Amino acid sequence: MAGTEDTLSRSAIDEALAGLPDWRYRLGGFVTVFKTPTAAAALQLIADVGRLAEEQNHHPDLDWRYNRVFLRYTSHDAGDVVTSRDVRAAGAASAAAADAGATAEPGLHRTVEVGIDTTDAAEISEVWRVALGYKKGPGTDLVDPHGRGPSVWFQETPTPNSSRMHLDIHRSRAESGAVLEKTVATGALMNRDHAPNWVVVTDSQGNRLCLCTEAGRQPAG
């Protein structure tokens, strides 16, 4: 697979992030949100990021919401992991954002996964892949080839939860504390056995979700 020799370890990712304060690591990629003064400025930033992508031959997943630009860099050809190309691209995008008068709001870029408890992922994953039109990702993950829908991962366990499905909501560790406090205030049951990497939340009807930090799932390889 192209580019795999360039894949960064988690320690190398953390080292790179120390020089990229606008960005967070999230499930195989670098993510952020830039807020510009106007919608027109956001469009100009998108054009600048697009120009950089063509020059670098490395293109981000990008979403425009009025005066905010959501960005994610990952190396698809290396298996949806972070490489040095993502480090360079993120740095260049931050420079373009600064020139546009934008401010970084990386905490707004949350990542949602659908988790399915199962005793045997191989037995059921193909049904989900075909029905969703997804592709195989790292491990047992299924991912949207167009980067639009939430990924699906199969949590293999000999004791699947009775509801089988749950959502994983990923934020950085630095930004997850306030969300945990607000969730506690709703009266939900909080299982902190695996904190701070993730906290299992159960609502009053037994439905579950996991509030995860960026350390909750490790990069492949």
C-alpha positions, -999 to 999 in steps of 0.1 A, spaced: 0 0 0 14 34 -10 29 56 17 28 31 46 65 36 53 56 72 62 30 63 88 35 81 121 34 63 155 12 78 182 42 93 200 53 109 167 17 122 162 17 138 197 51 153 190 38 168 157 7 182 175 28 201 199 37 223 169 2 223 155 -20 240 182 -49 244 158 -53 207 153 -64 175 172 -58 138 164 -90 119 158 -93 83 145 -65 83 120 -65 119 110 -59 155 121 -90 177 125 -99 213 132 -124 240 125 -115 275 113 -139 304 120 -135 333 95 -149 368 99 -174 363 70 -188 337 48 -169 352 19 -137 349 38 -145 312 45 -149 307 7 -115 323 1 -100 301 28 -115 271 10 -99 282 -23 -66 287 -6 -67 253 10 -77 238 -23 -47 255 -40 -24 241 -13 -39 206 -18 -32 207 -55 4 219 -49 9 191 -23 -11 165 -41 -27 158 -7 -64 167 -3 -84 171 29 -120 162 37 -136 196 39 -170 209 50 -183 245 48 -208 259 72 -213 297 66 -182 312 83 -167 280 95 -146 255 76 -143 220 90 -111 202 79 -97 167 83 -64 154 69 -56 117 67 -35 96 43 -61 74 25 -34 57 4 -16 45 35 -48 31 51 -65 62 66 -37 69 90 -15 100 97 17 105 78 42 133 75 22 146 46 -7 154 69 16 172 93 28 194 64 -7 200 51 -21 209 85 7 234 90 1 250 56 -36 252 62 -31 269 96 -9 295 79 -35 301 52 -62 305 80 -41 330 98 -37 350 67 -75 350 63 -80 363 98 -95 330 109 -94 316 144 -92 279 152 -120 261 171 -108 225 171 -132 216 198 -161 219 174 -149 190 153 -165 160 170 -163 126 155 -192 100 157 -189 63 153 -215 36 154 -203 7 176 -219 -27 173 -213 -54 200 -207 -88 185 -190 -121 193 -179 -124 156 -173 -93 135 -165 -113 103 -200 -129 105 -219 -97 101 -196 -69 88 -202 -77 51 -239 -71 55 -232 -36 69 -205 -28 43 -227 -36 13 -258 -20 27 -240 13 35 -218 13 5 -188 16 28 -152 3 24 -131 -17 49 -110 5 71 -84 -3 98 -91 -34 118 -128 -43 116 -139 -7 109 -161 2 80 -157 37 66 -176 59 42 -153 62 11 -165 98 7 -159 108 43 -195 118 49 -212 93 72 -200 80 106 -177 50 106 -189 16 119 -167 -5 142 -174 -39 156 -166 -44 193 -159 -80 197 -168 -93 231 -180 -126 245 -207 -107 264 -224 -83 240 -246 -56 255 -283 -64 251 -289 -33 230 -259 -43 207 -255 -8 193 -241 24 207 -226 57 196 -190 67 203 -185 105 204 -149 115 201 -133 148 214 -99 157 226 -92 150 262 -87 187 269 -122 195 256 -141 165 270 -143 176 306 -171 201 301 -192 177 281 -188 151 309 -200 175 335 -230 185 315 -239 149 308 -237 140 345 -261 168 351 -287 151 329 -289 123 355 -274 96 332 -255 67 347 -217 72 342 -193 43 342 -158 57 345 -139 24 347 -120 32 315 -116 70 321 -101 92 309 -100 73 276 -137 68 275 -168 70 298 -198 48 292 -231 67 295 -264 49 300 -297 68 298 -328 60 318 -340 36 292 -308 16 290 -294 30 258 -257 36 258 -231 59 243 -194 63 249 -178 97 254 -142 91 241 -111 112 241 -86 111 213 -66 86 232 -95 62 233 -87 44 200 -51 40 189 -39 45 153 -35 13 133 0 -1 128 
